[in-house]
Structure formats: structure tokens, C-alpha cells
Amino acid sequence: TVQMAQKRGVEIIGDIELFCRERRKIAPDSDFVAITGTNGKSTTTALVAHLFRRFGFETETGGNIGTPVLALAAPAKDRVHVVECSSFQIDLAPSLDPSVGVLLNITPDHLDRHGTMENYAAIKARLVERAGLAVIGMDDEESRAIARQRIKSGGRTTCVSVAQFAIDQCEDAIILEGTALVRRCAGTTHLAGDLAGISSLRGRHNAQNAAAAVAALGPLGSDPGRIAQGLRTFPGLPHRLEEVGRLGKVLFVNDSKATNADAAEKALLAFERVFWIAGGRAKAGGIEPLRPLFDRIVKAYLIGEAAGLFAQTIGDSFPFELCGTLEAAVPAAARDAQASGLESPVVLLSPASASFDQFADFEKRGDWFRAVVNALLAGKKPL
């Protein structure tokens, strides 16, 4: 069908493209922040919108997160649209021209559709090519190449790095030093924000999200007091390192959004000693990429179709139980975490798998985890 349309010169476009055309027609100077990346785009989208609201702007948020972009209020001079864009949506938006384009990172994903990493990266690059300001992460090679091309073209660019990687080529950059977001611009350095003690932005991956969000504010990013208040009050998103509750010293964390090993890696890096609930419908590669982080895992509680496969990968690296369901895994993990004597044990649902074997989507899986934990905290029997 696509090939037939192309042969006949029929456009194949999506909702983002329609939004861009309407914006150019009725409010071309309105603020439009478009955000993409293999990981972190939903958190960054929510945080950018939250920060703009703290500065008093009317803000519309949607796209690949929440409300479809064409169901949002129309572009207007005093209205900011913060729109998450998937690679599929960018692919169908040939004239995408945000006032601010944010590219967080590029790692292998959706190659069944895009074919190669080169094609996938080229699609992601289109989000920043025509942006008034491009905010680009520098911590993977594909994104660095896109940043170099953007800088070479003379377009306004702010580089973001939590590894302080390749920022020497950037006139304007926000980097992570300890817990501080530090802006280096035109030879000057100043504090752009501090993430110390902000649980909703825990982990280096969230530091990248926060740095990109601050950069996306443009000139507003020079108000560190307002930014600090905005970062501290950010509630985070459900199912993304969401703190569900505590039982004594044991912290329960819902990271159901981690549907692959790359996403689960971010969660494991955020905590020192983890009682890990994992499994579901395994993605290609399973949890083998997580092997360097096995020393953070005290014990695993395996659920779903992937339990047997994950058990084979784990071997004798650390103890595990084949629990099958969340109703069995949560109390088992809580029991062991309480008995561990550790100062800050964490029961972490970060499945590194799709949810479709047992749940309709990762949200339903996370909701069920939350319900089981809340029942446990209330002293009730497992659901």
C-alpha cells in the first residue's frame, strides 16, 4: 500500500506533520519543543513541560506521550507545545521544524522497521535539522555525529553530556559534575541546577534528561533559582523509577517501563543493592547485556515467559527464584530484603521484558505491582 501511494505521488504523513503545517499557518512564532531519543523522552517531555509551567507559561503536552498532538489546544503566541516524537512519527513528518528540538540519545531499537542503525539515526536526526535551537546528547556516537553536523551547519546548538564527552567542540554545553548541572557557554561557567536528593530524577540517565530539559528552556535557563525550584517539585512519571512505598528500610520501586535490557540497566545503575523482579516476554538478547551489573543484584525473582531463559543467563552469578507472577514475587522479595540487614535495600520491578505475556501493556503491569505492594504495606494477604 505504501509503495503504491509513493508511485502515485501521494503523500504519506502523520499527525506531527499536520501539526507543523497548522502551526506555520496560524502561529509560526509559537513555542514548539519536540523531543526524541531511544530512552528518556517521556520523562524529559514531562519535565520540560513542568519547568515551563513553573515559569508561568500555558503548556500543552502530548504526542507519543499521553494526548495525541492533534487533540491538544491549537498553537498560539503565548502557548508552549511540548511534544514527544517517536521515530515512527518523525519518519512521517518531512517538514518537522520545532523552535527547540531535543535529541537525547540513540541506541538500537525498532530496527525491524528501520532496517539499520544508520537509517534509524538518520530519522532521529531530522528532528533537530530544522530546529531553531537543537539540544543534543553527546554520550553516544550516533548522536555525537549528528551534533557535529549541526554545529558545522551553523545552527544554534546546546550539547548535553553526563559523561563530559566531546563537549570541547560545543560553544554551549550542560554537563554533570557530581550532582550539579553545570553550564559552559562562551568561556563562562555557572551552575544550572543541582539534582542532589531529588528522587524523581535519580540516576545518570535522569541527569541527562534534566540537563536536556534545562537546555530546552533557552534563555529561561539562566534563572537558576526558578530552575532549582522546578527540578525539586518534579513528581516524575508513573512506571519510571516510581517510588511506591517503604516497609521499614525496604524501598519498593516500580520501573515497569523498562521493557528491554538497556532501560533496565538505567534502573540497576540507580541503586546499590537490589532485590530484582524481572521477566515477561523477552526481547532479543535477553538480559545478557546486564551481566556487568550482576554484582548489584542480591537476588532475582523471575516472572513470566522469560523466567527460564533469564535463569539460564544468571546461572550461579547470584541467587534467584522462579516466582511466575508478581503476586508471588513481591512478598518473596520483601521478605528477603527485610531479612538482609542492608541499610537501604530496594525491591525493584525493572522487567527488561515486554509485558504482553501477562499484561496488556507496561502500565497495567506497573499498576498491578503497585497494587500488590500497597496490599503488602497494608498488612493484607497477597492479591
C-alpha positions as CSV (number, residue, x, y, z in Angstrom):
1,T,0.0,0.0,0.0
2,V,2.8,2.4,0.9
3,Q,4.7,1.6,-2.3
4,M,1.5,2.1,-4.4
5,A,0.9,5.5,-2.8
6,Q,4.5,6.6,-3.4
7,K,4.4,5.6,-7.0
8,R,1.3,7.7,-7.4
9,G,2.9,10.7,-5.7
10,V,0.5,10.5,-2.7
11,E,1.9,11.9,0.5
12,I,2.2,9.6,3.4
13,I,2.3,11.8,6.5
14,G,1.3,11.6,10.2
15,D,-0.2,13.8,12.9
16,I,3.1,15.6,13.8
17,E,3.4,16.8,10.2
18,L,-0.2,18.0,10.2
19,F,0.5,19.9,13.4
20,C,3.6,21.5,12.0
21,R,1.8,22.7,8.9
22,E,-1.1,24.2,11.0
23,R,1.4,25.9,13.3
24,R,3.2,27.5,10.4
25,K,-0.1,28.8,9.1
26,I,-1.7,30.2,12.3
27,A,1.1,30.8,14.8
28,P,4.6,30.4,13.3
29,D,6.3,32.1,16.2
30,S,4.7,30.0,18.9
31,D,7.0,27.8,21.1
32,F,7.2,24.2,20.0
33,V,9.6,21.9,21.8
34,A,9.9,18.5,20.1
35,I,11.7,15.7,22.0
36,T,13.0,12.3,20.9
37,G,15.6,9.7,21.9
38,T,15.7,6.0,22.3
39,N,15.3,6.3,26.0
40,G,14.3,9.1,28.4
41,K,12.0,11.1,26.0
42,S,8.8,10.7,28.1
43,T,10.5,11.8,31.3
44,T,12.2,14.7,29.5
45,T,8.9,15.8,27.9
46,A,7.1,15.8,31.2
47,L,10.0,17.7,32.9
48,V,10.2,20.3,30.1
49,A,6.5,21.0,30.4
50,H,6.8,21.1,34.2
51,L,9.6,23.7,34.0
52,F,7.8,25.9,31.5
53,R,4.7,25.9,33.8
54,R,6.9,26.9,36.8
55,F,7.9,29.9,34.6
56,G,4.2,30.7,34.2
57,F,3.6,29.5,30.6
58,E,0.4,27.8,29.4
59,T,1.7,24.5,28.3
60,E,0.3,21.7,26.1
61,T,1.9,18.3,26.4
62,G,1.4,15.2,24.2
63,G,2.4,13.4,21.1
64,N,3.9,10.0,21.7
65,I,3.1,10.5,25.4
66,G,-0.5,10.9,26.6
67,T,-2.7,13.1,24.4
68,P,-2.3,12.9,20.6
69,V,-0.9,16.1,19.3
70,L,-3.9,16.9,17.2
71,A,-6.1,16.7,20.3
72,L,-4.1,19.4,22.0
73,A,-5.1,23.1,22.0
74,A,-4.1,24.9,18.8
75,P,-0.7,26.7,18.5
76,A,-0.9,30.2,19.8
77,K,1.6,33.0,20.6
78,D,1.6,32.6,24.4
79,R,1.2,28.8,24.4
80,V,4.1,26.2,24.6
81,H,3.7,22.9,23.0
82,V,6.0,20.1,24.4
83,V,5.7,17.1,22.1
84,E,7.3,13.7,22.4
85,C,8.1,12.3,19.0
86,S,8.8,8.6,18.2
87,S,11.0,7.6,15.3
88,F,7.8,6.5,13.5
89,Q,6.2,9.9,13.9
90,I,9.4,11.7,12.7
91,D,9.5,9.4,9.7
92,L,6.1,10.7,8.7
93,A,6.9,14.4,9.4
94,P,9.1,15.6,6.5
95,S,8.8,19.3,7.4
96,L,9.3,19.0,11.2
97,D,10.5,22.4,12.3
98,P,10.3,22.9,16.1
99,S,11.5,26.0,17.8
100,V,13.5,23.7,20.0
101,G,14.5,20.1,19.0
102,V,15.8,17.7,21.7
103,L,17.7,14.6,20.7
104,L,18.7,12.7,23.9
105,N,20.4,9.5,22.7
106,I,20.4,6.8,20.1
107,T,20.7,3.1,20.8
108,P,19.5,0.1,18.8
109,D,15.7,0.0,18.7
110,H,12.9,-0.6,16.1
111,L,15.4,-2.0,13.6
112,D,12.7,-4.3,12.4
113,R,11.1,-1.2,10.8
114,H,14.1,1.0,10.1
115,G,16.4,-1.8,8.9
116,T,19.8,-0.4,10.1
117,M,21.2,1.8,12.8
118,E,22.2,4.2,10.0
119,N,18.6,4.6,8.9
120,Y,17.3,4.8,12.4
121,A,19.8,7.6,13.3
122,A,19.1,9.5,10.1
123,I,15.4,9.6,11.1
124,K,16.2,10.8,14.6
125,A,18.5,13.5,13.1
126,R,15.6,15.0,11.2
127,L,14.1,16.3,14.5
128,V,17.0,18.7,15.0
129,E,18.0,19.5,11.5
130,R,15.4,22.4,11.1
131,A,15.0,23.3,14.7
132,G,15.6,26.9,15.8
133,L,17.7,25.5,18.8
134,A,19.0,22.0,18.8
135,V,19.7,20.3,22.2
136,I,21.7,17.1,21.5
137,G,23.1,14.4,23.9
138,M,26.8,13.7,23.4
139,D,27.1,10.3,25.1
140,D,26.7,8.0,22.2
141,E,28.5,8.1,18.8
142,E,25.4,8.4,16.6
143,S,24.2,11.5,18.5
144,R,27.7,13.0,18.5
145,A,27.9,12.7,14.7
146,I,24.5,14.5,14.4
147,A,25.7,17.2,16.8
148,R,28.9,17.7,14.8
149,Q,26.9,18.1,11.6
150,R,24.5,20.5,13.2
151,I,27.4,22.6,14.6
152,K,29.1,22.6,11.2
153,S,26.0,23.9,9.6
154,G,26.0,26.9,12.0
155,G,22.7,26.1,13.7
156,R,22.2,27.1,17.3
157,T,23.1,24.0,19.4
158,T,23.4,23.2,23.1
159,C,25.3,20.0,23.8
160,V,24.4,17.8,26.8
161,S,26.6,15.2,28.5
162,V,26.7,13.4,31.8
163,A,30.0,11.8,30.8
164,Q,31.6,15.1,29.9
165,F,32.2,13.6,26.5
166,A,33.2,15.6,23.4
167,I,31.9,18.9,24.9
168,D,35.1,20.7,23.8
169,Q,33.5,21.1,20.3
170,C,30.4,22.8,21.8
171,E,30.2,26.6,22.4
172,D,27.3,25.9,24.7
173,A,27.0,22.8,26.9
174,I,25.4,21.5,30.0
175,I,27.4,18.7,31.8
176,L,27.1,16.8,35.0
177,E,29.7,17.4,37.8
178,G,28.8,15.2,40.8
179,T,25.1,16.1,41.3
180,A,25.4,19.5,39.7
181,L,24.3,20.5,36.2
182,V,27.0,23.0,35.1
183,R,26.6,25.2,32.0
184,R,29.6,26.1,30.0
185,C,28.9,28.9,27.5
186,A,31.2,31.2,25.6
187,G,34.1,30.6,28.1
188,T,31.9,31.2,31.2
189,T,30.7,28.5,33.7
190,H,27.8,28.7,36.0
191,L,25.5,26.3,38.0
192,A,22.4,25.4,36.1
193,G,20.8,23.2,38.7
194,D,21.5,20.5,41.3
195,L,19.9,17.1,41.4
196,A,21.0,16.1,44.9
197,G,18.2,14.5,46.9
198,I,15.7,14.6,44.0
199,S,14.3,11.1,43.9
200,S,12.2,11.6,40.8
201,L,15.5,12.4,38.9
202,R,17.6,9.6,40.3
203,G,20.4,8.1,38.2
204,R,22.7,9.3,35.5
205,H,20.1,8.8,32.8
206,N,17.8,11.2,34.5
207,A,20.7,13.6,34.9
208,Q,20.8,13.6,31.1
209,N,17.1,14.2,30.9
210,A,17.3,17.1,33.4
211,A,20.2,18.7,31.5
212,A,18.4,18.5,28.3
213,A,15.2,19.9,29.8
214,V,17.1,22.9,31.2
215,A,18.7,23.5,27.9
216,A,15.3,23.3,26.1
217,L,14.3,26.4,28.1
218,G,16.6,28.5,26.1
219,P,17.1,32.0,27.7
220,L,14.9,31.0,30.6
221,G,17.7,28.5,31.6
222,S,19.7,31.4,33.0
223,D,17.4,31.6,36.1
224,P,18.9,29.0,38.4
225,G,16.6,29.8,41.3
226,R,13.4,29.1,39.3
227,I,15.1,26.0,37.7
228,A,16.1,24.6,41.1
229,Q,12.5,25.0,42.3
230,G,11.2,23.3,39.2
231,L,13.6,20.4,39.5
232,R,12.7,19.8,43.2
233,T,9.0,19.8,42.5
234,F,9.0,17.5,39.5
235,P,6.9,14.5,40.5
236,G,8.3,12.1,37.9
237,L,6.3,9.7,35.8
238,P,4.5,6.5,36.8
239,H,6.3,3.3,36.0
240,R,9.7,5.0,35.6
241,L,11.7,4.6,38.9
242,E,8.5,5.4,40.7
243,E,8.8,5.1,44.4
244,V,5.7,3.1,45.5
245,G,6.4,3.0,49.3
246,R,8.5,1.7,52.1
247,L,8.3,-1.2,54.5
248,G,10.8,-0.4,57.2
249,K,14.0,0.3,55.4
250,V,12.8,-1.5,52.2
251,L,12.0,0.8,49.3
252,F,9.7,-0.5,46.6
253,V,10.3,0.9,43.1
254,N,8.1,0.5,40.0
255,D,10.1,0.6,36.8
256,S,7.7,-1.3,34.7
257,K,8.6,0.9,31.7
258,A,11.9,-1.0,31.5
259,T,10.8,-3.3,28.6
260,N,14.4,-4.0,27.5
261,A,17.8,-4.6,28.9
262,D,19.0,-1.1,28.1
263,A,16.2,0.5,30.1
264,A,16.7,-1.9,33.0
265,E,20.4,-1.0,33.0
266,K,19.4,2.6,33.9
267,A,17.4,1.3,36.9
268,L,20.1,-1.0,38.2
269,L,22.7,1.8,38.0
270,A,20.5,3.9,40.2
271,F,20.7,1.6,43.2
272,E,23.5,-0.1,45.1
273,R,21.8,-3.3,46.4
274,V,18.8,-4.6,44.6
275,F,16.2,-7.4,45.0
276,W,15.2,-7.6,41.4
277,I,11.9,-8.6,39.9
278,A,12.4,-9.3,36.2
279,G,10.8,-11.2,33.3
280,G,7.9,-11.1,30.9
281,R,8.2,-11.6,27.2
282,A,11.9,-11.4,26.5
283,K,13.4,-9.1,23.9
284,A,16.3,-10.1,21.6
285,G,19.4,-10.5,23.7
286,G,17.5,-11.1,26.9
287,I,19.5,-9.8,30.0
288,E,23.0,-10.8,28.8
289,P,23.9,-7.1,28.3
290,L,23.2,-6.6,32.1
291,R,26.0,-9.0,33.2
292,P,28.4,-6.2,34.2
293,L,25.7,-5.1,36.7
294,F,25.1,-8.5,38.3
295,D,27.1,-7.6,41.3
296,R,24.4,-5.0,42.3
297,I,21.8,-7.8,42.4
298,V,21.3,-9.5,45.8
299,K,18.7,-11.9,44.4
300,A,16.3,-12.1,41.5
301,Y,12.6,-13.0,41.4
302,L,11.7,-14.2,37.9
303,I,8.3,-13.9,36.4
304,G,6.6,-14.6,33.1
305,E,7.7,-16.4,29.9
306,A,11.3,-15.2,30.2
307,A,11.9,-16.8,33.7
308,G,13.6,-19.9,32.4
309,L,15.7,-18.0,29.8
310,F,16.8,-15.4,32.4
311,A,17.6,-18.2,34.9
312,Q,20.0,-19.8,32.3
313,T,21.7,-16.4,31.8
314,I,22.0,-15.8,35.6
315,G,23.4,-19.3,36.3
316,D,25.3,-19.1,39.6
317,S,26.0,-15.4,39.3
318,F,23.5,-14.7,42.2
319,P,20.5,-16.4,43.8
320,F,17.2,-16.4,42.1
321,E,13.6,-17.8,42.5
322,L,11.2,-18.8,39.8
323,C,8.1,-16.9,41.0
324,G,6.0,-16.8,37.9
325,T,3.8,-13.9,39.0
326,L,4.1,-10.5,40.7
327,E,1.8,-11.7,43.4
328,A,4.4,-14.3,44.3
329,A,7.5,-12.2,43.6
330,V,6.7,-9.1,45.6
331,P,6.3,-10.8,49.0
332,A,9.2,-13.1,48.4
333,A,11.5,-10.1,47.6
334,A,10.1,-8.1,50.5
335,R,10.8,-11.0,52.9
336,D,14.4,-11.3,51.7
337,A,15.0,-7.6,51.7
338,Q,13.8,-7.2,55.2
339,A,15.9,-10.1,56.4
340,S,19.1,-8.9,54.6
341,G,20.2,-6.4,57.2
342,L,21.2,-4.0,54.4
343,E,20.9,-0.3,55.2
344,S,18.9,0.6,52.0
345,P,17.5,-2.5,50.3
346,V,15.4,-1.9,47.2
347,V,12.8,-4.2,45.8
348,L,12.9,-3.2,42.1
349,L,10.5,-4.2,39.4
350,S,12.5,-3.5,36.2
351,P,11.5,-6.4,34.0
352,A,13.8,-6.0,31.0
353,S,11.0,-7.6,29.0
354,A,7.7,-6.8,27.3
355,S,4.6,-7.2,29.3
356,F,2.4,-9.0,26.7
357,D,2.7,-12.5,28.2
358,Q,0.7,-11.5,31.3
359,F,-0.4,-7.9,30.9
360,A,-1.9,-5.7,28.2
361,D,0.9,-3.1,28.5
362,F,3.7,-2.0,30.9
363,E,1.2,0.4,32.6
364,K,-1.1,-2.4,33.6
365,R,1.9,-4.4,34.8
366,G,3.1,-1.4,36.9
367,D,-0.4,-0.8,38.2
368,W,-0.6,-4.4,39.4
369,F,2.9,-4.2,41.0
370,R,1.7,-1.0,42.9
371,A,-1.5,-2.8,44.0
372,V,0.4,-5.8,45.3
373,V,2.9,-3.6,47.1
374,N,0.1,-1.5,48.7
375,A,-1.7,-4.6,49.8
376,L,1.5,-5.8,51.4
377,L,2.1,-2.4,53.1
378,A,-1.4,-2.5,54.5
379,G,-0.8,-5.9,56.0
380,K,-3.1,-7.8,53.7
381,K,-2.6,-11.1,52.0
382,P,-1.1,-11.1,48.5
383,L,-3.7,-10.3,45.9
